[in-house]
């Protein structure tokens, strides 16, 4: 009886993952849009030097040219994502892709992609993208996305991922 209590859940889980009963959850916990397939950014040396260091997750923010007070407040909140990770903050870097004429705030590393990379990313002004330590753009957020959603997704990725540890 005791053996059955321990074996039954394991057998049920195994059965649900077979080709006959492959179960997929209806929803996910992420707040951003998953990019499928991921966009590899480690193709050229300049981009690989920024994103594919193997140790840090990157929060890429497209800084708009004309930024009003609300936009500046949102950019400042996004800039605090790294510090909000506490002891895991060394695994996160903030990268700004400024539009012509825009200047990124202090916590951001400035990055200007080559035209081929910019065309593949297709990131609108004000939008945010998460890049894994291998240099793959894997999650995208709309320009009006809440910075708290980005922070929560980054915390979730850091908690469950061994990349960059």
C-alpha positions as CSV (number, residue, x, y, z in Angstrom):
1,X,0.0,0.0,0.0
2,X,2.8,2.4,0.9
3,X,4.7,1.5,-2.2
4,X,1.7,2.2,-4.4
5,X,1.3,5.7,-2.8
6,X,4.8,6.6,-3.9
7,X,4.7,4.8,-7.3
8,X,1.3,6.0,-8.5
9,X,2.2,9.7,-8.9
10,X,5.4,8.8,-10.7
11,X,3.6,6.5,-13.1
12,X,0.9,9.1,-13.7
13,X,3.5,11.7,-14.5
14,X,5.3,9.4,-16.8
15,X,2.1,8.5,-18.6
16,X,1.2,12.1,-19.1
17,X,4.5,12.7,-20.9
18,X,4.2,9.8,-23.4
19,X,3.3,10.3,-27.0
20,X,-0.3,9.3,-26.4
21,X,-1.0,11.7,-23.5
22,X,1.5,14.5,-24.0
23,X,0.1,17.2,-21.8
24,X,0.8,20.9,-22.4
25,X,-0.3,23.5,-19.9
26,X,-2.9,26.0,-21.1
27,X,-1.0,29.0,-19.9
28,X,2.4,30.2,-18.9
29,X,3.6,32.4,-16.1
30,X,5.7,34.7,-18.3
31,X,4.4,38.2,-18.9
32,X,6.3,39.0,-22.1
33,X,5.9,37.4,-25.5
34,X,8.2,34.4,-26.1
35,X,10.2,34.6,-29.3
36,X,10.0,31.3,-31.2
37,X,12.4,30.5,-32.6
38,X,14.9,32.6,-30.6
39,X,16.9,35.2,-32.5
40,X,20.7,34.4,-32.3
41,X,22.7,37.6,-31.7
42,X,26.1,36.0,-31.4
43,X,26.6,36.0,-35.2
44,X,28.9,39.1,-35.4
45,X,31.8,39.9,-33.0
46,X,30.4,43.3,-31.8
47,X,27.1,41.9,-30.8
48,X,28.5,38.7,-29.3
49,X,30.9,40.8,-27.2
50,X,27.9,42.6,-25.5
51,X,25.4,39.7,-25.2
52,X,27.0,36.3,-25.5
53,X,29.4,36.4,-22.5
54,X,27.9,33.2,-21.0
55,X,27.3,34.8,-17.6
56,X,24.7,37.5,-17.8
57,X,21.1,37.9,-18.8
58,X,20.6,41.1,-20.7
59,X,17.6,43.5,-20.6
60,X,17.7,45.4,-23.9
61,X,15.7,48.6,-24.0
62,X,15.0,50.6,-27.2
63,X,15.3,54.2,-26.1
64,X,13.0,56.5,-28.1
65,X,14.3,59.8,-29.6
66,X,11.5,62.0,-28.2
67,X,11.0,60.9,-24.6
68,X,8.5,62.7,-22.5
69,X,8.3,62.7,-18.6
70,X,6.3,59.4,-18.6
71,X,8.8,57.7,-20.9
72,X,11.7,58.9,-18.8
73,X,10.0,57.6,-15.6
74,X,9.5,54.2,-17.3
75,X,13.1,54.1,-18.5
76,X,14.2,54.9,-14.9
77,X,12.1,52.0,-13.6
78,X,13.5,49.7,-16.2
79,X,17.0,50.8,-15.1
80,X,16.3,49.6,-11.6
81,X,15.6,46.0,-12.7
82,X,19.3,44.9,-12.1
83,X,19.4,46.2,-8.6
84,X,16.0,44.7,-7.8
85,X,17.5,41.2,-8.3
86,X,19.5,41.4,-5.0
87,X,22.2,38.8,-4.7
88,X,21.6,37.8,-8.4
89,X,22.2,41.3,-9.8
90,X,25.6,40.3,-11.1
91,X,23.8,37.9,-13.5
92,X,21.9,40.8,-15.2
93,X,23.1,43.6,-17.4
94,X,21.1,46.6,-18.7
95,X,21.7,47.5,-22.4
96,X,20.2,50.5,-24.2
97,X,19.7,50.8,-27.9
98,X,19.1,54.5,-28.3
99,X,17.4,56.0,-31.2
100,X,19.4,58.7,-33.1
101,X,19.6,61.8,-30.8
102,X,18.7,59.9,-27.6
103,X,21.0,59.3,-24.7
104,X,20.7,56.3,-22.4
105,X,20.6,56.9,-18.6
106,X,23.5,55.9,-16.3
107,X,22.8,52.2,-15.5
108,X,22.6,51.2,-19.2
109,X,25.4,50.1,-21.5
110,X,25.0,51.8,-24.9
111,X,24.8,49.5,-27.9
112,X,24.2,50.2,-31.6
113,X,23.4,47.2,-33.7
114,X,24.5,46.7,-37.3
115,X,21.6,47.1,-39.7
116,X,21.2,43.4,-40.4
117,X,20.9,42.7,-36.6
118,X,18.5,45.6,-36.2
119,X,16.3,44.3,-39.0
120,X,16.2,40.8,-37.4
121,X,15.3,42.2,-34.0
122,X,12.6,44.6,-35.3
123,X,12.3,46.2,-31.9
124,X,10.1,49.3,-31.8
125,X,11.0,52.4,-29.9
126,X,10.2,51.9,-26.2
127,X,10.1,48.1,-26.4
128,X,12.1,45.8,-24.2
129,X,13.7,42.4,-25.1
130,X,15.4,39.8,-22.9
131,X,18.6,38.1,-24.1
132,X,19.9,35.0,-22.5
133,X,23.6,34.5,-21.6
134,X,24.2,32.5,-24.9
135,X,23.2,35.6,-26.9
136,X,19.7,34.6,-27.9
137,X,16.9,37.1,-27.9
138,X,14.1,35.1,-26.3
139,X,11.4,37.4,-24.9
140,X,9.8,40.6,-26.1
141,X,7.7,43.3,-24.4
142,X,5.5,45.9,-26.0
143,X,6.5,49.6,-25.6
144,X,3.6,50.1,-23.1
145,X,4.5,47.0,-21.0
146,X,4.8,47.5,-17.2
147,X,8.4,47.5,-16.0
148,X,7.2,45.4,-13.0
149,X,6.3,42.6,-15.5
150,X,9.8,42.7,-16.9
151,X,11.3,42.6,-13.4
152,X,9.2,39.6,-12.4
153,X,10.1,37.7,-15.6
154,X,13.8,38.4,-15.0
155,X,13.6,37.2,-11.4
156,X,11.8,34.0,-12.5
157,X,14.4,33.3,-15.2
158,X,17.3,33.9,-12.7
159,X,15.6,31.6,-10.1
160,X,15.1,28.7,-12.5
161,X,17.9,29.0,-15.0
162,X,21.5,27.7,-14.4
163,X,22.7,29.8,-17.3
164,X,25.2,32.4,-16.0
165,X,25.8,30.8,-12.7
